[in-house]
Amino acid sequence: MNTNKKSALIVGILFILAAVTAIIGLILYDPILNGPVYLMEGSKHANQVILGALMELMLVVSAVGTATTMFPILRKYNETIALWHLCFRFLEAIIITIGIISVLSLLTLSREFAAAAAPDTASFQASGILLKAVHDWTFLLGPLFMLGINTMLYSYIFYKSKLVPRFIPILGMTGATLVFICALLVMFGVIQQVSFWGAILALPVAANEMTLAVWLIVKGFNLSALSSESAKTDRAS
C-alpha cells in the first residue's frame, strides 16, 4: 500500500471514529448533564460518565489525527490554507478537551454533594450550573463553530485539487456554511443547539464527513491529481 493510499485510509477511519465517539460520548453524559437531579445522578452513574469522557478523548485524538495526516497532502496544493486547517483543528481539539475537563469536574462536584451529610444545595447548584455552562459553550464552539471553519478549509482544497470527486467538497462547503450559521444562531439565542433546526443545519456537514470517509477508505485520493501535482513540483524544483 503506497503512502497516499494509506493516508486516505487512516483519514477515513478517523472521521468515522470521531463521529461514533462523539455520539456515544454525548449519550453517556446524559445522567450528569440533563435533568433536575444531575448532582445525585452523576455520582450514581460515575463509570458511565467516565466512559463518556474516554469516548470524547478518542474524539480529540481522531481530530488531531485527521489534521496531521491530511496536512502533508493538503500543503502540496495550498500550504497556507493547509496550515490554517491544522491550527484550527488543534484549537477545536483543545476546546473539546476543556469540555471534557468541565464534565469530569462536574462529576467530582456530584460525588462531593452525594458524600456530604448536610450539603449547601445552593452553593453546589451554582457551581454545577457554571460547569455545565462551560461544557455547553465548548460543545457549541468545538463541534459547530470550529468544525465549520475546518470543513470549509479542507473542502476548498479538495475542490480545487480534485483529490476527491467535486460533489464531496461541494457538500462539505455547503455543510460548513450551514453549521457555521447554526453556531451563530445558537450563540445569539435564536435556536437551541439540540433542536430540530440545529439538527437540520448540522446534517449536511455530517453527511459530508461520512461520504468523504467512505470514499477515502474505498477509493482513496485521486492518484492522477496527486501525480500531476508531484510533476509540477518536480519541474519547479
Secondary structure, DSSP 8 states (H G I E B T S, - for coil): --HHHHHHHHHHHHHHHHHHHHHHHHHHTHHHHSSTTHHHHHHHTHHHHHHHHHHHHHHHHHHHHHHHHHHHHHTTT-HHHHHHHHHHHHHHHHHHHHHHHHHHHHHHHHHHHHH-SS--HHHHHHHHHHHHHHHHHHHHIIIIIIHHHHHHHHHHHHHHHTSS-THHHHHHHHHHHHHHHHHHHHHTTSS-SSSHHHHHHHHHHHHHHHHHHHHHHHT-S-HHHHHHHHHHHHHH-
